[in-house]
């Protein structure tokens, strides 16, 4: 894989995919990456507004967290304007990164790497940054702050978050199976476009770095919307693209969703179908879940599909339905 940067103004990274990259393309989830993205939300007022429905019920928890921990060093590294230090987000070796293993890897980062990445990050931010821990203990102290954010904010919702990330990967792999890479990347994010075997990522930086056929790692995230993030690590490591997971608007009962409002807008049965498609399902499974006939469900799915709220893809003998980004946005607004 070679990396091409069209120019600083466009801020678009174009990754030219080779056969070796396609063979090494995979998905993974990362618990510590969710901590990083939530930290970026807490550090950025604009991101807090876009994630307000998730944050509002947790304001008392966030206040207690800030009272017990000085989060300023961590938030300084995660604030907008620059990419966070790479050592905060070790890449999962398998399909799922577990929080304790990942935090141990953060804490074990060599002091020289910590110093270089922290200096790069703080230099990009400019003056007025809080005092950081000394490089010899910085990784350990920052890992402890990340553990505190995890314990207070992410861990209580982790079963739902993990379910959402895994459901997103299931939907993407079904799209890959039915339509190849074109289908996979078709609605990954408006900021990610596959064109003529080049993966264009609208990004906040213009790093120039060869990747040498190391592959592509795709990681869905709960808190990254509407951004995307690319991580170009050490030689031999894959290019990582973090993108917004599907279905975040309906992730938890406290997300601010109003099922009655959606029902008034599109009808009760169609509202139930839209909410049931947290995980992509075929018509018979939806009919069984909602205690309706397959024919009735099929009629409503046709209306939802013609309205752009659901999409379908064939997997074997089944036609699988899933929410589109427009369907996700509708649930987010109610």
KEPAVEX-885729 format. One record per residue: residue in one letter; x, y, z of N, C-alpha, C in turn. Coordinates in steps of 0.2 Angstrom, whole numbers, plus 5000, padded with zeros to 4 digits. Example, Ala and Ser with C-alpha at 12.3 -4.5 7.8 and 13.67 -1.06 7.14 Angstrom:
2
PT  res    nu    nv    nw   cau   cav   caw    cu    cv    cw
PT    A  5066  4972  5039  5062  4978  5039  5066  4984  5039
PT    S  5064  4989  5035  5068  4995  5036  5064  5000  5039
END
This chain:
334
PT  res    nu    nv    nw   cau   cav   caw    cu    cv    cw
PT    X  5004  4994  5000  5000  5000  5000  5004  5006  5000
PT    X  5003  5011  4996  5006  5017  4996  5002  5023  4998
PT    X  5004  5028  5001  5000  5033  5003  5001  5039  4999
PT    X  4996  5042  4996  4997  5048  4992  4993  5054  4996
PT    X  4996  5060  4996  4992  5065  4999  4991  5071  4994
PT    X  4985  5072  4992  4984  5077  4986  4986  5084  4988
PT    X  4987  5086  4994  4989  5093  4995  4986  5095  5002
PT    X  4989  5099  5005  4987  5101  5012  4980  5104  5012
PT    X  4978  5108  5007  4972  5111  5007  4966  5106  5007
PT    X  4967  5101  5003  4962  5096  5003  4961  5091  5009
PT    X  4967  5090  5012  4967  5086  5019  4964  5080  5017
PT    X  4965  5077  5012  4963  5070  5010  4968  5065  5009
PT    X  4968  5060  5013  4973  5054  5012  4970  5049  5007
PT    X  4974  5047  5003  4972  5042  4998  4976  5036  4998
PT    X  4973  5031  5000  4977  5025  5001  4976  5020  4995
PT    X  4981  5019  4992  4981  5014  4986  4981  5007  4988
PT    X  4976  5003  4987  4975  4997  4989  4979  4992  4985
PT    X  4983  4987  4987  4986  4982  4984  4983  4975  4985
PT    X  4984  4970  4982  4981  4964  4983  4983  4961  4990
PT    X  4989  4963  4992  4991  4961  4999  4987  4965  5004
PT    X  4985  4971  5003  4981  4975  5008  4974  4972  5008
PT    X  4971  4970  5002  4964  4967  5002  4964  4960  5006
PT    X  4970  4956  5005  4970  4950  5009  4970  4951  5017
PT    X  4973  4957  5019  4974  4959  5026  4969  4964  5028
PT    X  4964  4965  5025  4958  4969  5027  4954  4966  5032
PT    X  4953  4969  5038  4949  4966  5043  4946  4971  5048
PT    X  4941  4969  5052  4938  4973  5056  4940  4971  5064
PT    X  4939  4976  5068  4940  4975  5075  4937  4980  5079
PT    X  4936  4978  5086  4933  4983  5090  4939  4984  5096
PT    X  4939  4990  5099  4944  4992  5104  4940  4996  5109
PT    X  4941  4993  5116  4938  4996  5121  4942  5003  5123
PT    X  4948  5003  5122  4952  5009  5124  4951  5014  5119
PT    X  4950  5012  5112  4948  5017  5107  4942  5021  5109
PT    X  4937  5017  5112  4931  5021  5114  4932  5026  5119
PT    X  4937  5024  5124  4939  5029  5129  4942  5035  5126
PT    X  4946  5034  5121  4949  5040  5118  4944  5044  5114
PT    X  4940  5041  5111  4935  5045  5107  4930  5049  5112
PT    X  4928  5046  5117  4924  5049  5122  4928  5055  5125
PT    X  4934  5054  5127  4938  5059  5129  4939  5065  5124
PT    X  4939  5064  5118  4939  5069  5113  4932  5073  5113
PT    X  4927  5069  5114  4920  5072  5115  4920  5077  5121
PT    X  4923  5075  5127  4923  5079  5133  4927  5085  5132
PT    X  4933  5084  5128  4937  5090  5127  4935  5095  5122
PT    X  4930  5094  5118  4928  5098  5113  4921  5100  5113
PT    X  4919  5106  5114  4912  5109  5115  4908  5107  5109
PT    X  4911  5107  5103  4907  5105  5097  4905  5098  5097
PT    X  4910  5094  5099  4908  5087  5099  4903  5085  5105
PT    X  4904  5089  5111  4899  5088  5116  4892  5089  5114
PT    X  4891  5094  5110  4884  5096  5107  4882  5090  5103
PT    X  4886  5088  5098  4884  5082  5094  4882  5076  5097
PT    X  4885  5075  5103  4884  5069  5107  4880  5070  5113
PT    X  4876  5076  5113  4872  5078  5119  4867  5073  5122
PT    X  4864  5070  5117  4859  5065  5120  4862  5059  5124
PT    X  4868  5057  5122  4871  5052  5127  4874  5055  5133
PT    X  4876  5062  5133  4880  5065  5138  4875  5067  5143
PT    X  4869  5070  5141  4865  5074  5146  4863  5070  5152
PT    X  4861  5063  5151  4859  5059  5157  4865  5058  5162
PT    X  4871  5059  5159  4877  5057  5163  4881  5063  5166
PT    X  4878  5069  5165  4882  5075  5168  4884  5074  5175
PT    X  4879  5072  5180  4882  5071  5187  4888  5066  5187
PT    X  4888  5061  5183  4893  5056  5184  4900  5060  5181
PT    X  4899  5064  5176  4905  5067  5173  4908  5072  5178
PT    X  4903  5076  5182  4905  5080  5187  4909  5077  5193
PT    X  4907  5071  5195  4910  5067  5200  4917  5065  5198
PT    X  4917  5063  5191  4923  5060  5189  4928  5066  5189
PT    X  4926  5072  5187  4931  5078  5186  4933  5080  5193
PT    X  4929  5079  5198  4930  5081  5205  4936  5076  5208
PT    X  4935  5070  5206  4940  5065  5209  4946  5064  5205
PT    X  4947  5067  5199  4952  5066  5195  4954  5072  5191
PT    X  4960  5074  5191  4962  5080  5187  4963  5077  5179
PT    X  4958  5078  5176  4958  5076  5169  4961  5080  5164
PT    X  4964  5086  5166  4966  5091  5161  4972  5088  5157
PT    X  4977  5084  5160  4982  5081  5155  4979  5077  5150
PT    X  4975  5073  5151  4972  5068  5146  4968  5072  5141
PT    X  4964  5077  5144  4960  5081  5139  4964  5085  5135
PT    X  4969  5088  5137  4974  5092  5133  4977  5088  5127
PT    X  4978  5082  5128  4980  5077  5123  4975  5075  5118
PT    X  4968  5076  5120  4963  5074  5116  4959  5079  5113
PT    X  4961  5086  5114  4957  5091  5112  4958  5092  5104
PT    X  4953  5096  5101  4953  5096  5094  4959  5100  5092
PT    X  4961  5100  5085  4966  5103  5082  4972  5099  5080
PT    X  4972  5093  5083  4978  5088  5082  4975  5081  5083
PT    X  4979  5076  5080  4977  5069  5081  4980  5067  5088
PT    X  4977  5063  5092  4979  5061  5099  4986  5057  5098
PT    X  4990  5057  5103  4996  5053  5102  4994  5045  5101
PT    X  4998  5042  5097  4996  5036  5094  4996  5030  5100
PT    X  5001  5032  5105  5002  5027  5110  4995  5026  5115
PT    X  4991  5031  5114  4984  5030  5118  4980  5025  5115
PT    X  4981  5023  5109  4976  5019  5106  4980  5013  5102
PT    X  4983  5008  5107  4986  5002  5104  4981  4998  5099
PT    X  4984  4996  5094  4979  4992  5089  4978  4985  5092
PT    X  4972  4983  5092  4970  4976  5094  4973  4971  5089
PT    X  4976  4966  5093  4979  4961  5089  4974  4956  5086
PT    X  4968  4955  5089  4963  4951  5086  4957  4955  5084
PT    X  4951  4952  5085  4945  4955  5083  4942  4960  5088
PT    X  4945  4959  5095  4942  4964  5100  4948  4965  5105
PT    X  4949  4971  5106  4953  4974  5111  4950  4974  5118
PT    X  4953  4971  5123  4950  4971  5130  4953  4977  5134
PT    X  4950  4980  5138  4952  4986  5141  4958  4985  5145
PT    X  4958  4980  5150  4964  4980  5154  4971  4978  5150
PT    X  4970  4974  5145  4976  4973  5141  4978  4979  5137
PT    X  4973  4983  5135  4975  4989  5131  4978  4994  5135
PT    X  4975  4995  5141  4978  5000  5146  4985  4998  5148
PT    X  4986  4991  5149  4993  4989  5151  4998  4991  5145
PT    X  4996  4990  5139  5000  4992  5134  5001  5000  5133
PT    X  4996  5004  5135  4997  5011  5135  5002  5013  5141
PT    X  5002  5010  5147  5006  5011  5152  5013  5009  5151
PT    X  5014  5004  5147  5021  5001  5145  5024  5005  5139
PT    X  5021  5010  5137  5024  5014  5131  5031  5016  5133
PT    X  5036  5015  5129  5043  5018  5131  5043  5026  5132
PT    X  5047  5028  5137  5046  5035  5138  5048  5040  5132
PT    X  5053  5037  5128  5055  5041  5122  5049  5042  5118
PT    X  5045  5037  5116  5039  5038  5112  5034  5042  5115
PT    X  5033  5042  5122  5028  5046  5125  5030  5053  5124
PT    X  5037  5055  5126  5039  5062  5125  5038  5065  5119
PT    X  5040  5061  5113  5040  5063  5106  5032  5064  5104
PT    X  5028  5060  5106  5021  5061  5104  5017  5066  5108
PT    X  5019  5067  5114  5016  5072  5118  5018  5079  5116
PT    X  5024  5079  5114  5027  5085  5112  5024  5087  5105
PT    X  5023  5083  5101  5020  5084  5094  5013  5087  5095
PT    X  5009  5083  5100  5002  5085  5101  5002  5092  5104
PT    X  5006  5094  5109  5005  5100  5113  5008  5106  5108
PT    X  5013  5104  5104  5016  5109  5100  5010  5112  5095
PT    X  5007  5107  5092  5001  5108  5088  4996  5112  5091
PT    X  4995  5112  5097  4989  5115  5101  4991  5122  5102
PT    X  4998  5124  5103  5000  5130  5105  5001  5132  5112
PT    X  5002  5138  5114  5003  5140  5121  4996  5139  5125
PT    X  4997  5139  5132  4992  5139  5137  4990  5132  5139
PT    X  4994  5127  5137  4992  5120  5139  4994  5118  5146
PT    X  4990  5114  5150  4992  5112  5157  4998  5109  5157
PT    X  5001  5109  5163  5007  5105  5164  5006  5098  5164
PT    X  5010  5094  5160  5010  5087  5159  5014  5083  5164
PT    X  5013  5077  5165  5017  5073  5169  5024  5072  5166
PT    X  5029  5071  5170  5036  5070  5167  5036  5063  5163
PT    X  5040  5063  5157  5039  5058  5153  5040  5051  5156
PT    X  5044  5050  5161  5046  5044  5164  5039  5040  5167
PT    X  5034  5045  5169  5028  5042  5172  5022  5044  5169
PT    X  5023  5048  5163  5017  5050  5160  5013  5045  5157
PT    X  5015  5039  5154  5011  5034  5151  5007  5031  5157
PT    X  5010  5030  5163  5006  5026  5168  5001  5031  5171
PT    X  5002  5037  5172  4997  5042  5174  4992  5043  5169
PT    X  4993  5044  5163  4988  5044  5158  4984  5038  5157
PT    X  4987  5032  5158  4983  5026  5158  4978  5026  5164
PT    X  4980  5028  5169  4976  5028  5175  4970  5033  5174
PT    X  4971  5039  5171  4965  5043  5169  4961  5040  5164
PT    X  4963  5036  5160  4959  5033  5155  4955  5028  5158
PT    X  4958  5024  5163  4955  5019  5167  4949  5022  5171
PT    X  4950  5028  5174  4944  5032  5177  4939  5033  5173
PT    X  4940  5036  5167  4935  5037  5162  4931  5031  5160
PT    X  4935  5026  5159  4932  5019  5157  4927  5017  5163
PT    X  4929  5017  5169  4925  5015  5175  4919  5019  5176
PT    X  4920  5025  5175  4914  5030  5177  4909  5030  5171
PT    X  4911  5030  5165  4907  5032  5159  4906  5027  5154
PT    X  4911  5023  5152  4911  5018  5147  4908  5011  5150
PT    X  4911  5009  5155  4910  5002  5157  4903  5001  5159
PT    X  4899  5006  5162  4892  5004  5163  4888  5003  5157
PT    X  4890  5006  5151  4886  5005  5145  4890  5001  5140
PT    X  4895  4997  5142  4899  4993  5138  4895  4988  5135
PT    X  4891  4984  5138  4887  4979  5134  4883  4982  5128
PT    X  4880  4987  5129  4876  4990  5124  4881  4993  5118
PT    X  4887  4996  5120  4891  4999  5116  4894  4993  5112
PT    X  4897  4988  5115  4900  4982  5112  4895  4979  5107
PT    X  4889  4978  5109  4883  4975  5105  4883  4980  5098
PT    X  4883  4986  5099  4882  4991  5093  4888  4990  5089
PT    X  4894  4990  5091  4900  4989  5087  4900  4982  5083
PT    X  4898  4977  5087  4898  4971  5084  4892  4970  5078
PT    X  4886  4973  5080  4881  4974  5075  4883  4977  5069
PT    X  4887  4983  5070  4889  4986  5064  4894  4982  5059
PT    X  4898  4978  5063  4903  4974  5059  4899  4969  5055
PT    X  4894  4966  5059  4890  4961  5055  4887  4964  5049
PT    X  4884  4970  5049  4881  4973  5044  4886  4974  5038
PT    X  4892  4976  5040  4897  4978  5035  4900  4972  5031
PT    X  4901  4966  5035  4903  4960  5032  4898  4957  5028
PT    X  4891  4958  5029  4886  4955  5025  4886  4960  5018
PT    X  4887  4966  5019  4888  4970  5013  4894  4968  5009
PT    X  4899  4966  5012  4905  4964  5009  4904  4957  5005
PT    X  4900  4953  5008  4899  4946  5005  4894  4947  4999
PT    X  4890  4952  5000  4885  4953  4994  4887  4957  4988
PT    X  4891  4962  4990  4893  4967  4985  4900  4969  4984
PT    X  4904  4965  4988  4912  4967  4988  4913  4973  4991
PT    X  4919  4976  4990  4922  4982  4993  4918  4988  4992
PT    X  4915  4988  4986  4911  4994  4984  4905  4995  4989
PT    X  4902  4989  4990  4896  4989  4995  4898  4991  5002
PT    X  4904  4988  5004  4907  4989  5011  4908  4996  5012
PT    X  4911  5000  5007  4912  5007  5009  4907  5012  5006
PT    X  4902  5009  5004  4896  5014  5001  4894  5018  5006
PT    X  4892  5016  5012  4890  5021  5017  4893  5020  5024
PT    X  4900  5019  5023  4904  5019  5029  4904  5026  5032
PT    X  4905  5031  5028  4905  5038  5031  4905  5042  5024
PT    X  4902  5048  5024  4903  5052  5019  4910  5055  5018
PT    X  4914  5054  5023  4921  5056  5023  4926  5051  5020
PT    X  4923  5045  5019  4927  5039  5016  4924  5037  5009
PT    X  4928  5037  5004  4926  5035  4997  4931  5030  4994
PT    X  4928  5025  4992  4933  5020  4988  4932  5022  4981
PT    X  4937  5023  4977  4937  5025  4970  4943  5022  4966
PT    X  4942  5018  4962  4947  5015  4958  4953  5012  4962
PT    X  4951  5008  4967  4956  5005  4971  4960  5010  4976
PT    X  4957  5016  4976  4960  5021  4981  4955  5022  4986
PT    X  4957  5022  4992  4953  5024  4998  4954  5031  5000
PT    X  4949  5035  4999  4950  5042  5000  4947  5044  5007
PT    X  4951  5047  5011  4948  5048  5018  4949  5056  5019
PT    X  4944  5059  5020  4944  5066  5022  4946  5067  5029
PT    X  4952  5070  5030  4955  5070  5036  4958  5076  5038
PT    X  4959  5077  5045  4962  5083  5047  4969  5084  5046
PT    X  4973  5080  5044  4980  5080  5043  4982  5078  5036
PT    X  4988  5079  5034  4991  5076  5028  4997  5073  5029
PT    X  4997  5068  5033  5003  5064  5034  5006  5060  5028
PT    X  5012  5060  5027  5015  5056  5021  5019  5051  5024
PT    X  5017  5045  5023  5021  5039  5026  5019  5033  5022
PT    X  5024  5029  5020  5023  5023  5016  5021  5018  5021
PT    X  5016  5013  5019  5013  5008  5023  5016  5001  5021
PT    X  5018  5000  5015  5021  4994  5013  5017  4988  5014
PT    X  5011  4988  5011  5007  4982  5011  5005  4979  5017
PT    X  5004  4983  5022  5003  4981  5029  4995  4979  5030
PT    X  4991  4981  5026  4984  4980  5027  4980  4985  5029
PT    X  4973  4984  5030  4969  4989  5032  4965  4987  5038
PT    X  4964  4990  5043  4960  4989  5049  4955  4994  5050
PT    X  4948  4991  5050  4942  4995  5050  4939  4995  5057
PT    X  4939  5000  5061  4936  5000  5068  4930  5005  5069
PT    X  4924  5002  5070  4918  5006  5071  4919  5009  5078
PT    X  4916  5015  5079  4916  5019  5085  4910  5022  5087
PT    X  4908  5022  5093  4902  5025  5096  4902  5033  5096
PT    X  4908  5035  5098  4908  5043  5099  4911  5047  5094
PT    X  4913  5044  5089  4918  5048  5084  4914  5052  5079
PT    X  4907  5051  5078  4903  5054  5074  4903  5062  5075
PT    X  4904  5066  5069  4904  5064  5062  4911  5063  5059
PT    X  4916  5063  5064  4922  5063  5061  4924  5056  5059
PT    X  4930  5055  5056  4933  5049  5055  4941  5050  5057
PT    X  4944  5045  5059  4951  5045  5061  4955  5040  5057
PT    X  4961  5042  5055  4966  5037  5052  4972  5036  5056
PT    X  4974  5030  5058  4980  5029  5062  4985  5026  5057
PT    X  4991  5029  5056  4996  5026  5052  5002  5025  5057
PT    X  5003  5019  5060  5007  5017  5065  5014  5016  5063
PT    X  5018  5011  5066  5024  5009  5065  5025  5005  5058
PT    X  5030  5005  5055  5031  5001  5049  5029  4994  5051
PT    X  5025  4991  5046  5022  4984  5047  5016  4984  5050
PT    X  5013  4989  5053  5007  4989  5056  5002  4992  5051
PT    X  4995  4989  5051  4990  4991  5046  4988  4999  5047
PT    X  4986  5002  5042  4983  5008  5042  4976  5007  5045
PT    X  4974  5010  5050  4968  5010  5054  4963  5015  5052
PT    X  4957  5014  5051  4952  5019  5049  4946  5018  5054
PT    X  4945  5023  5059  4940  5023  5063  4934  5027  5061
PT    X  4928  5024  5061  4922  5027  5058  4916  5026  5062
PT    X  4911  5030  5061  4905  5030  5065  4901  5024  5065
PT    X  4900  5020  5070  4896  5014  5070  4888  5016  5068
PT    X  4885  5011  5065  4878  5012  5064  4874  5011  5071
PT    X  4868  5015  5071  4863  5013  5076  4865  5017  5083
PT    X  4869  5022  5083  4871  5025  5089  4865  5028  5092
PT    X  4860  5031  5088  4854  5035  5091  4850  5031  5095
PT    X  4850  5024  5094  4845  5020  5098  4849  5015  5102
PT    X  4855  5017  5104  4860  5013  5108  4857  5011  5115
PT    X  4855  5016  5119  4853  5015  5126  4846  5018  5127
PT    X  4842  5016  5132  4836  5019  5134  4837  5027  5136
PT    X  4843  5029  5137  4844  5036  5140  4846  5040  5134
PT    X  4846  5038  5128  4849  5042  5122  4845  5048  5120
PT    X  4839  5049  5123  4835  5054  5121  4830  5052  5115
PT    X  4829  5046  5113  4825  5044  5108  4818  5044  5111
PT    X  4813  5046  5106  4806  5046  5108  4802  5042  5103
PT    X  4801  5035  5105  4798  5031  5100  4791  5033  5098
PT    X  4787  5037  5103  4781  5039  5101  4781  5045  5096
PT    X  4786  5049  5096  4787  5054  5091  4788  5051  5084
PT    X  4793  5046  5084  4794  5042  5077  4788  5039  5075
PT    X  4784  5036  5079  4777  5033  5077  4772  5038  5075
PT    X  4772  5044  5078  4767  5049  5075  4770  5051  5068
PT    X  4776  5051  5067  4779  5053  5060  4778  5048  5055
PT    X  4779  5041  5056  4779  5036  5051  4775  5031  5052
PT    X  4771  5031  5058  4767  5025  5059  4770  5020  5064
PT    X  4765  5017  5068  4767  5013  5074  4771  5007  5071
PT    X  4769  5003  5066  4772  4997  5064  4779  4999  5061
PT    X  4779  5004  5057  4786  5006  5054  4791  5008  5059
PT    X  4788  5012  5064  4793  5014  5069  4795  5008  5073
PT    X  4791  5003  5074  4794  4997  5078  4799  4993  5073
PT    X  4798  4993  5067  4802  4990  5062  4809  4993  5063
PT    X  4809  5000  5062  4815  5004  5062  4819  5003  5068
PT    X  4816  5003  5074  4819  5002  5080  4822  4994  5081
PT    X  4818  4990  5078  4820  4982  5078  4826  4981  5074
PT    X  4828  4985  5069  4833  4984  5065  4840  4987  5068
PT    X  4840  4987  5075  4847  4988  5078  4852  4983  5075
PT    X  4850  4977  5074  4854  4972  5071  4850  4970  5064
PT    X  4854  4970  5058  4851  4968  5052  4847  4961  5052
PT    X  4841  4961  5050  4836  4956  5050  4833  4954  5044
PT    X  4831  4948  5043  4827  4947  5037  4819  4947  5039
PT    X  4815  4947  5034  4808  4948  5035  4805  4943  5040
PT    X  4806  4937  5039  4803  4932  5044  4805  4933  5051
PT    X  4811  4935  5052  4814  4937  5059  4810  4943  5062
PT    X  4809  4948  5057  4806  4954  5060  4798  4952  5061
PT    X  4795  4948  5057  4788  4946  5058  4787  4942  5065
PT    X  4792  4938  5066  4792  4934  5072  4793  4938  5078
PT    X  4798  4943  5078  4799  4948  5083  4793  4952  5085
PT    X  4790  4954  5080  4784  4959  5080  4777  4956  5080
PT    X  4777  4949  5080  4771  4946  5080  4766  4948  5075
PT    X  4769  4949  5069  4765  4951  5063  4766  4946  5057
PT    X  4762  4946  5052  4763  4941  5046  4769  4944  5042
PT    X  4773  4939  5039  4778  4941  5034  4776  4946  5029
PT    X  4770  4945  5026  4767  4949  5021  4766  4956  5023
PT    X  4764  4957  5029  4763  4964  5032  4769  4967  5033
PT    X  4774  4964  5036  4781  4967  5037  4784  4969  5031
PT    X  4783  4964  5025  4786  4966  5019  4783  4972  5016
PT    X  4777  4973  5017  4773  4979  5014  4776  4986  5018
PT    X  4777  4985  5024  4780  4991  5028  4787  4992  5026
PT    X  4791  4987  5025  4798  4987  5023  4799  4991  5016
PT    X  4794  4989  5012  4794  4992  5005  4794  5000  5006
PT    X  4789  5002  5010  4788  5009  5011  4794  5012  5014
PT    X  4797  5009  5019  4803  5012  5023  4809  5012  5018
PT    X  4809  5007  5014  4815  5007  5009  4814  5012  5003
PT    X  4808  5013  5001  4807  5019  4996  4808  5025  4999
PT    X  4807  5026  5006  4808  5032  5009  4816  5034  5011
PT    X  4820  5029  5010  4827  5029  5011  4829  5028  5018
PT    X  4824  5025  5022  4826  5024  5029  4829  5017  5030
PT    X  4828  5012  5026  4831  5005  5027  4834  5004  5020
PT    X  4839  4999  5020  4842  4996  5014  4842  4989  5015
PT    X  4842  4985  5009  4842  4978  5009  4848  4975  5005
PT    X  4850  4969  5007  4855  4966  5004  4854  4958  5004
PT    X  4856  4955  4999  4855  4947  4999  4861  4944  5002
PT    X  4859  4939  5007  4864  4935  5010  4861  4928  5009
PT    X  4864  4924  5005  4862  4917  5004  4854  4917  5001
PT    X  4850  4914  5005  4843  4913  5003  4839  4919  5006
PT    X  4842  4923  5010  4838  4928  5014  4840  4935  5011
PT    X  4835  4940  5011  4836  4947  5010  4836  4950  5017
PT    X  4842  4953  5018  4843  4956  5025  4842  4964  5025
PT    X  4838  4966  5029  4836  4973  5030  4840  4977  5035
PT    X  4842  4983  5034  4846  4987  5039  4844  4994  5039
PT    X  4845  4998  5044  4844  5005  5044  4849  5008  5040
PT    X  4847  5013  5036  4852  5018  5032  4854  5023  5037
PT    X  4859  5027  5035  4861  5033  5039  4855  5038  5040
PT    X  4851  5039  5035  4845  5043  5036  4840  5040  5041
PT    X  4839  5033  5041  4836  5030  5047  4839  5031  5054
PT    X  4845  5031  5054  4849  5032  5060  4847  5039  5063
PT    X  4848  5044  5058  4847  5051  5059  4840  5052  5062
PT    X  4835  5049  5059  4828  5050  5061  4827  5048  5069
PT    X  4830  5042  5071  4830  5040  5078  4834  5045  5082
PT    X  4839  5047  5079  4843  5052  5083  4839  5059  5085
PT    X  4835  5061  5081  4831  5067  5081  4825  5066  5086
PT    X  4823  5060  5088  4817  5060  5092  4819  5056  5099
END
